[in-house]
Amino acid sequence: MVPTLSHGDLPPDPQIMRTVASRHRIPVLDLGRLSCVGVYLDVVEPGAVRIGDAVTRVDG
């Protein structure tokens, strides 16, 4: 629910979560299609991630 809170000079916007709930749903385990927003990733090599480490984006 973080987008519904104000951040610095940005006002709160509860409409963001309403839009996600109505338009973006993905299958989650055996729970059905749920509204989700965020960053999704796969760990391809275990280990610590530190500031300055290289990150590669792969669309899939």
Order of alpha helices (4+ residues) and beta strands (2+ residues): alpha-beta-beta
